[in-house]
Amino acid sequence: MRLVNAAHFGVVAYLTSLLGNRHDAEDVFQQACVTMWRRFETFTPGTNFNAWARKVAFYESREFRRLKVRNRLQFGDQLVENLAAEREKELDLSDARLAALRHCLAELDVSSRSLIEAAYADDGDSVLAFAAKTGRAPQTLYNKLSQLRRMLAGCVERRIAEAGA
């Protein structure tokens, strides 16, 4: 369940790109979860669960489309296979970029990491609140945040290039 929960957003985004509809993607994801549960013994621990889940979802999306042929606006099988292949490449790169970003964030000093966390936290904390807490000028923090973003982008690009080499 932990693996499925972690993969949920990416698989639904993948299905949405194949089906063109978020609601259909959620429906197909639910069916894919049932299939993954039944076929979990075919997953090899230590391999890429997200890739396995996307493959299961791909086949479920084909079945969904086959059953929904009465809708006149259906993508052909070849188009969906091409979209799936392209999306797979994008998601693999996205996974690599996320891993690189985690590595680059871990290399930041505590103060810089705290500023990044404040800027992107889900709890509603903001740079202004962080400025008030730390007694620093908001504009100074915005400037620092801009500098950190550029530095992190460069770090991620270097790590991706190194991994590709």
N, C-alpha and C positions, 0 to 999 in steps of 0.2 A: 504494500500500500504506500509505503514511503517513496518508493521509486516512481510509482504512478502519479502520486501527488506532485512530486518534483517535476515530472515530465508534462503535467497537464497543460500548462500555458503554451509550451512549444508545440505540442501535438495538436492542440486545438487551432493554433495559428497556422500550422501546416495544413490541417484539414480545411480551414477557411480558405486558404489559397487554392485548394483543389476543388472545393465545392462552391465557392463564391458566396457562401451564406453562413454567418456565425451560428445561427440556430441549427441548421443541418449539421454543421461541424460538431456542435455539442452533442447532438443525437448520435452521430456516428462515433464520437469519442466514447460515449457510454457503452455502445455495442462493442467497441474495440477493447474496453476495459473488461467486459465479460469474456471476450476471446483471450485476452492476455491472462486472465485469471485461470481459464481452463488450460491454456497452453504454456503456463509459466515454466514447466519443466524443460521446454525447448530453449529457454533463455540461458545463455552461458554466463554465470557470474564472473564479474571482472571485465566483461565486454561492455560496449556502449548500450545501456538500456534505452536511452532516448532514440537511438537509431532503430533498435528492435521494435520499440513502441510505434514509431512512425511507419515501419514496414507493415505491422499488423493493421494500423489505421488506414494505410493505403489500400490494402485488400478489402477492408470493411467499407471504404468509400466507394470502391468499384462495385461492390455488392449493393450498396445503397443506391448508387446511380442506376444500376441495372433494374432495380425494383421500382425506380421512380421514372421510368421511360415515358410515361404519359405526359410529363412536362416537356413542352416543345423546346425550351431553352436548355438543352443538355450539351455539355462538352463531349467531344468524341474521345474514345479511349486513348488514341495516340496523343492528343493534346494534353490529356490528364497525365499520361505517363511522362511527357516532356516537362510539364509543370512540376510534377513530383521530383524528377531528376534535378531540375534547377533549384527547387526549394531545398532538397537534400544538401546540395552544395552550399547554399546560403546558410543553412542551419549548422552544418559542420564548421563553417567559418565563424559563425556566431558563437558556437561552443568554444572554439579556440580563442576567439577574442575575449570572451568572458573569463576563461582561465588565465589569459595573459593579463587582463585587467586586475584580477584578484592578486596575481603575483606582484604587479606594479603597485597596487595599493598597500600590500604588505611591506614594501620597501620604503614607504613614506614615514616621516617622523610622526610622533604622536599628535602634535599640534596640527599638522597638515591633514592627517587622517581624520581628526575630530572635525575640522572645518568641512571636509568632503562629506562626512556622515551627517553633519548638521544640514548641509545644503540639500541632501538627497534622502533624508529620513522620512519614513512614512508617518511618523507621529506628529507631523505638523510643525516641528521645530524648523526655524528658518535661519538664514544668515543674520537677519536683524536680531532675532532672539539670541543667537550665538554671540553677536557683538555685544549685546547688553550683558550677557553672562560673563564675558571675558574682559569687558571694559575697553574694547577696541573699536575703532571707528568703522562703521559699516562699509564705507567706500574702500577702506584699506583691505577689508576682508573680501569684498567683491573683486578687487584687483588681484589679491592672492589666489582666490578661487579660479580666476581666469588663467593665471599663470600655472596653477596646478592642473587644470584641464588640458592645457597645451602639453605640459610635461607628461601627463598620463597618456595622452593620445600618441605622443612620440614613443613612449616606452612600449605601449601595446603594439604599435606598428613594427618596432624593432624585434619584439619577441615573436610576432607572427612571421616576419621575414626570416629570423633565425630558425624557426621551426620548419619553414618551407625549404630551407637550404640543406 
